[in-house]
Amino acid sequence: MTIESSDRNDQRQPPSLRWTIGVPILSAVIASFVTAAMFQGQINILPENISYTDLAAVVLSAVTIILAVVALAVGALAIIGWRAFMKMAEATAKKAAVPAATGAVETYMATSAEQLLVQRAETVALRVISPERLEQLIREQIDTLLIGNPADDELDEDDIAEAELEEGTQMSSESYAWRKLSDADRAAVLRFQEQTPVDLAGLARHFGLTVKAATLDPGKSGEIRPDGAGSYIIKVNRHDSAGRQRFTVAHEIAHFLLHRDHIGAGITDDALYRSNQSDQIEWEANRLAADIVMPTKAIREAIATAEKLGISNYRDELADRFQVSRAAMGIKLGND
């Protein structure tokens, strides 16, 4: 850092106050004496054919023109200065904004990737499976994040949430959630399971529920809440896949059948079918939803038919027939 000399600083200082005020006052006094002397006839510097009134008019006109020119000049300088200031401010703002925006985007991308990885790892960890299978699934999820184009049979969030089945209970005749149903509700579900795929919209209407596809907040799969007319309305995320929307409808129907006393003002489920309810309640809804969309009896009959025809790899065909993911059907069959 350099320090300028005092002489240079003195040269940059504005005139002192006394000169700023004194010079105009002195000039005004001298001008007053001269003007008074001229009007009293003591000083006569004009030709005889020109009066002082004419001179005053000329001087006034000249002063007016000069002031107008000065005003225009000041206005032009102000406009030029304003434009220069705006350009400088814009350049300064760009210099400051670009690094800040770049840093914000980089931070957001890094945080989003980290959250997604943790979320998927947590989802897989919630499944009760062997350590070897857990390691394999975690590796698949990491590859999915890096590649960004998972194969159809890879396990993703939709598949896991859609296939919340306990290991060792695949193809069991009754689950705990299924046994909790009243006889009347169970009979109603069985009637709609006589056709494949299960008519979930008809099942919902049977229980007085309204089903609508809507644009929900990001990360939300569906919700069930009172409709204000004594019943309930189910909303599913219209941007989800058809198979996922079907499972969401079944999940919300399960809440209605099993947890009507807990719905209150409404239950909203996220992408992993978690809500403000307990893990036990959400597990029951997931389990019953899987039982609804993948009826054990119908699947057993389809397997028997396939085996008679000599078809051994029937998982994909059953998944398409019941409109569920291949991974979900694999878990249901117990050969995931």
Long-range contacts (C-beta under 8 A, 24 or more apart in sequence): 113-145, 116-145, 117-141, 117-142, 117-145, 119-157, 119-272, 120-144, 120-145, 120-156, 120-157, 123-157, 123-160, 123-161, 123-272, 124-155, 124-160, 126-160, 127-160, 127-167, 128-166, 128-167, 129-167, 152-326, 153-326, 153-327, 153-330, 154-327, 155-327, 155-336, 156-327, 157-271, 157-272, 158-240, 158-241, 158-243, 158-244, 158-247, 158-325, 159-325, 159-326, 159-327, 159-328, 160-272, 160-327, 161-221, 161-247, 161-271, 161-272, 161-273, 161-286, 162-243, 162-244, 162-247, 162-289, 162-290, 162-324, 162-325, 162-327, 162-328, 163-290, 163-324, 163-325, 163-327, 163-328, 163-331, 163-332, 163-336, 164-273, 164-283, 164-286, 164-287, 164-289, 164-290, 165-287, 165-290, 165-331, 165-332, 166-287, 170-331, 170-332, 170-333, 170-334, 171-296, 171-299, 171-300, 171-332, 171-333, 171-334, 172-296, 173-296, 175-287, 175-288, 175-291, 176-284, 176-287, 177-254, 177-258, 177-284, 177-285, 177-287, 177-288, 177-291, 178-287, 178-288, 178-291, 180-258, 180-284, 180-288, 181-257, 181-258, 181-288, 185-257, 189-292, 193-292, 193-295, 193-297, 193-298, 196-298, 196-302, 196-321, 196-322, 197-246, 197-293, 197-321, 197-322, 197-323, 198-250, 198-292, 198-293, 198-295, 198-322, 200-246, 200-249, 200-250, 200-253, 200-292, 200-293, 201-249, 203-253, 203-292, 204-234, 204-249, 204-253, 207-253, 207-256, 207-257, 208-232, 209-233, 209-234, 209-252, 209-253, 209-256, 210-234, 211-235, 211-236, 211-249, 212-236, 213-237, 213-238, 213-245, 214-238, 215-239, 219-270, 219-271, 220-268, 220-269, 220-270, 220-271, 221-248, 221-251, 221-269, 221-270, 221-271, 221-273, 222-248, 222-249, 222-251, 222-252, 222-268, 222-269, 223-252, 223-266, 223-267, 223-268, 223-269, 224-252, 224-255, 224-256, 224-263, 224-266, 224-267, 225-263, 225-265, 225-266, 225-267, 226-263, 226-265, 226-266, 232-256, 232-263, 242-323, 243-323, 243-324, 243-325, 246-293, 246-323, 246-324, 247-289, 247-290, 247-293, 247-324, 247-328, 250-288, 250-289, 250-290, 250-292, 250-293, 251-285, 251-286, 251-289, 252-285, 253-289, 253-292, 254-284, 254-285, 254-286, 254-287, 254-288, 254-289, 254-292, 255-281, 255-285, 257-288, 258-284, 258-285, 258-288, 259-284, 259-285, 290-328, 290-332, 293-322, 293-323, 293-324, 294-322, 294-324, 294-328, 294-329, 294-332, 298-322, 299-332, 299-333, 303-333
